[in-house]
Amino acid sequence: MEPGRVEQRFGNLEATDGGFAFQGHVHGDVHVHRSHNVPAEFDSLPEAAFNAASRQHTPSCLENTRRNILEQIEEWVDSDGEKRIYWLKGMAGTGKSTIALTVARKYAKLRRLGASFFFSRGGGDLASAAKFAGTVAAQLADTSPELKKHIYNAIASSPRIRALGLFDQWEKLVLGPLARLDKNVFPLPIVIVVDALDECDSEDDVSLLIQCLAAATAVESTRLRVFVTSRPDQPVNLGFGGISQDTHRDFILHDIEQSIVDQDLFHFYKDRLTRTAKRFGLDNRIHSDETIRFLVEKSSGLFIHAATVCRFMHEGGQLANERLSLVTVAESALTKPEKELDKMYTTVLAHSLAVGLEPAEAARVQALFRRVVGSIVYWTFQRKRPGPFVFFTRLSEISF
């Protein structure tokens, strides 16, 4: 393995008679010497980390929003309870990833973040568990010189590590090194953040990942806490169902009292639209209380809708007021924010239906989908917006 390739993961290298000397700057200067040859490289994915370049402009939770859930998470991290996995589950668009990013940034500042992995459907390696163990190990190595040494020893003793399965990699790169740590290395709990677990492209790997995480929290030498977010999809439900209920604490995000969510949405809209008005010299109508109350109601508890609306208006620049009119006309055709949400939920539905079905089986699943969802849509439009059944008709003709 080339020194430069190792250097990216484990610090600076100096050649020695029998191998290399590591020199890092994690918690002070470190010199870890090995007499063996450098082993074959294992896979790591820097783009999966919370502080990857792709997320540098992604905002955390706005101040004074999500206080209830964030306080609960903070209390859980520092508790002595046996439930060392916190599973935050919620429907698409409810703000799970923003909360995960907020948690990761918070504990990184406190120097208590062990690792983070943000899955992303359609994101190539970010949708795969293939590099999960290597990515977590590479980040854990930066938290402690002693842990870095144990992880390097594990790599040196396993030249075939890239060919191993997920759990075997996890055992060698994470479980073993953690078990060898002195209990005083981490006096406070450290946190691993895993976002959007449901976006891992292999249902079998989802279950295996949950087993990996549960095994890590069982290592007594470290008070490890694992924060996981996902939609309440069946593969994730089955995965958590396969481990003891005593190991995980569950929180359903979309079950938070609507008045609390609406208050957070109000603060979010107020902040974002006030910034837009100041940026482009617009009048106060764009962020008046009346406007924001209407937008909050239109968002129906979905932060993804609020974020999309605010971005849509901000990108309009001097025409933001005109775009506001498009958004607030309830009887108009779908505006850009609604179209973007349609795309997102179409993707969600497409991945919620079983794959690998025979044509006859797929037809039965589609028929069931039309009956159930069609009834919901019909009832909703009858109650709120009687008349426009074109949407209902089109929905009933969808094929997946």
N, C-alpha and C positions, 0 to 999 in steps of 0.2 A: 504493500500500500504506500502511496506517495506521501511524504510528510505533510505536504500542503493540504491533502485531503483530510488527514487526521486533524490538522491544525484548526480547520474550520469548526470542528466539533469539540475538541478538548484543549484548546489553547496553543501556545507556542511550543515548538519542538527544537531540541538541540540534539545533534548526533552524539552517540556514545559508542563505546567499544562494542557492546553487544546489542544495541538497539537504539532507543530514543529516550530523552528525558523530557517530561512535560513541564511547562512553566505556565501557570495560569494566574488569574487575578480575581478569583472568586473568594470572598471573605479574606483577602490578603494574598501575599505571594505564596505560591505553592510550587514545590519541586517533587515530582513523583518519578522515580527511576524504575525502568524495567530492563531486564537483561535479555528478554526474548525478542524475536523478530516481531514487527508489527503485523497483526493478523489481517485477514481480509476485511474490507469495509462492510459495515452493515448499513441498511437503508434508513435514512432519516428524511423528514419532510419539513423544512423550515416554514413553508407556507401555511402549515396547519396551526402554527402558534398564534396566540392572541395578538401579539405585536408584529405580525407579518405586515409587509408594506401594503398589502391589499386592504388591511383594516385600519390603517393609520388615521384615516379621516372619518371612520365610523364612530358616531357619538356614543358615549355611555348613557346610562339613565340620567335624565335631567334632574338637577338638584330638587329635592322635596317631592320627587315622584318615586313610586315603588318602595316607599319607606317601610311598609309592613313586611313585605317579602324579603327585602335586603336585611332588615334587622333580624328576621327569623334565621336567615342563612348565617349571619355573623354569630348569632347565639349558638347555632348548631355546630359551627366550626370549632368553637372553644369549649363545647360541652364534653363531658366524660361518658356520654351515652354509647351504647353498643351500635347504634345505627349510624355507621360511618359513611354511608352513601346517601346523598340527597338527590332524589329524582324529581326534577321540576318538569312536569308534563303539561302541555297545553296545545290547543288547536293552532293551526298555521296563522301567523299574523298577530299573535297575542303578545309578542315582545320577548320571547325566550332568549334569543341570541343576544339581544341588548343587555339583558340581565346577566347572561354568562360572561359577556365582555366586561361588564362593570365589575363583577366578582373577580375575574382574572386580573384586571388592572389594579383593583384594590389590594389584593394579596401580593401582587408583584411589587408594589410600592412598599409593602410591609416586609419584603424579602421572605415571604412565606408561600409563594407559589412554586409548587414542585414542577408542574408541567401543564400544558394545555393542548387540546387537539380540537379544532373546529372542522367538523365534517361539512361537506357541501355537495349535494347531489348534482351530477353533471360536471363536477370539477376535476375529473381525471383521478389522480392519486388521492385527492381530498375526499373522494367518495368511496375509498377502499380502506380496508383494515390492514393491507399488506405491510405498510410502513409504520403502523401504530406503535408497536413495541420499540422499534428503533428511535422513533421520534420522541416518545416519552423518556426513554433512557438518555438520549442526548441532552434533553432539557434538565433532567434530574442531575446529570453529571455537573451541571453548572451551579448547583445549589450547595455543594459541599466537596472539599478536596478529598475527604475520606471516601465519599460515595463515588466520586469520579474514579478513584483508584480501583475500587471494587468492580465498577462497570468495565473499566479497561481490562482488568484481570479476566473478567468473564469473556470478553471478546477475544483476548489472547488465547484462551483455553478452548475456544470453539471456532475454529477456522471455517466450519460449514454453517455458521449461524444464519446466513442469508437463505439457506435451503430449508431451514426448519419451519414448522408450522407456527401459527400465531401464538398459541399457548406455550409451546416449547421456547420460542424466542422470549416471551414474557418472563418465563421462569428464570432463564439465564441472565437476561439484561436488567430485569427489574426486581423480581422477587428475591433472587439470590443476593444481589448487592444490598438490598434493603435489610435483609435478615442478618447480614454481617455487620451492620452499623452498630456502633455503641449507642446506647439509649440517650446519651447526653448530646449527641450531634444535633438533634432537633428538639430543643426543650419545649417548643410550642408546636401544635399541629401544623402540618403543611397541606396544601390543597392542590388537587389535580382537577382541572376543569375540562369536561368533555361536552361539546355543544353539538346539537343536532344529530344525535346518535341514530335516529330514524333514517337519516340520509346516507348511511352506509349502504353500499349497493348489494351486499350479501346478507340475506336474512340469517343464514347460519353463523356468519361472523358476528352479527349483532349479539346473538346469544353468547357466543364465545367471549366477546369483549366484556360483557357483563360479568362473566365468570372470572376473567382476568382482573377486573377492577375489584371484585369482592375478595379475591385472593390477596390482593395488595393491601387492602384494609385490615386483613387478618394478621399481618406482620406486626408483632408486638414491639419491635425495637423502634418503630416510628408511629407516631399518632397521625396516620394519614387519613385525610378526608377527601372524598371524591364527589364532585358536584357534576351532575349529568342533566342535560336538557334533551327533550325529544317531544314529538307528537305522541299521543297515546295510541300508536299503531300496534297491531297485533304482534309482530315480531318482537318489539320491545317489551310489550306486556308479557309475552311468553318467556322472554329472557329473564325478566325480574321475577316472574313466577317460578323460575327454576332455582333461585337462591332463597335462603331463609328470609322470611319477613322481618326478622330481628336485625338484619344487616342494612336495611334501607328505609329511609323516611321519604314519603311521597307527598308532593304538593301539586294540586291541580290548579293551574294558573287561571284558566277561564272560569273557575268557580268563585273567584274573588267577588265580593259584593259590588254590584254594578255602579253604585254611587261612588265608591272608591276609585274604580277604573275611570269613570267619567271625570272625576276631579283631576286625576293624573293627566288625562287627555286634554283637559282644559288648560292646565299649566304648559303642556307640551305645545299646543297650538299657539298659546299666547306668546311663548318665548320665540318660536320659529317665525311667526308672522310679524311680530314686532321687529325682529331683525330684518326681515324682507322689506318692511315699510321704511325703516331707517336707511337701508342700503340703497334703495331706489327713490327715496324722497316721496313716498306715497302718503295719502291721507290716512286717518285713523280707521276708516271704515273696514279696512282689510283685517284689522285685529280688534275690532269692537267686541264687547262681551256678547252682543246679540249674534254677531257673525260666528263667533267661536262656539257658542252654545248650539247653534245649528249644525256646525261641522262636527261637534262631539256626538250629537245624536246620529248624524249620518255615518259616522265611523263605527257605530254599534260595538264599541269595545275593542276594535282592532287597531293596534298601534301601527301596523303596516299600512293601513288605509290612511291614517293621519300623516305618517311620514311621506307617503306617496303624494298626498294632496299638497303638503307643504313644499315638497320638491317641485311639483308641477307649477305651483304659483311662483316660487322663487325663480325658476328658470324662465318665467314669462317676463321678468324684469319690469320695465315700465308698463307692461300690459298685464301685470298681476291682478289688477282689479277686474279686468275683462275675464281673466281666467277664473277669478272668484265667482263671477256671475255664472259661468258655465257649470261650476261645481255645485252652486247653490240652487240651480233650477232643477227641482226634483223631477219634473216631468220630461226633462230633455233626454235625448239619447245618451248612451253611455259615454262619459268623458274619459280622458286619458287615464286618470287614476283608477276608475272602475275597470277599464280595459286591462290595465296592468294586473289588477287583482284577479280578474278573470283568468289571465294566463297562469298566475300562480296557483289558483285553485284547480284549474284544469290539470296541471302537473301533479298536484296532490291527489286528485281523484284517479288519474291514470296509474299512479304508483300504489294506490290503495287496493285496486282490484287484483285478484290473484293472477299470476303469470303461469305460462305453461299449460293452459287449459286447452282441451279439445274444442273445436268449433261449436259443437252442441252445448258444451258446458259454458263456454263464453257467452253464448246466446242467452242461456238461463240466468247467468249473473247480470247481464245487461238488462234483462227484463225485470229482475228484482230491483236493480238500481233505479230504473225508471219509475217503478211503482212507489218505492219508498221516498226517493228524493222528489219525484214529481208531485206526490201528495203534499210534501212540505212546502214546495214552491207555490203550488196552487193555493194552499191555505194562506200563505204569507201574502200573496198578491190580492186575494179576496179581502183580507183584513186591512191591508195598508194601501194598496194601489189597484183598485178594481179596474179592469179594462185591458191592460196590455198583456194579452196572453201569448203574444208572438214569442216572447222569451221562453215561456213554458213549452210551447210547441217545438222550438228549436232544441231545448234541453232533452226532450223525449226522443229526439232523433240522433243524439250523440252516439258515436261508436268509439270504442277503446281498443 
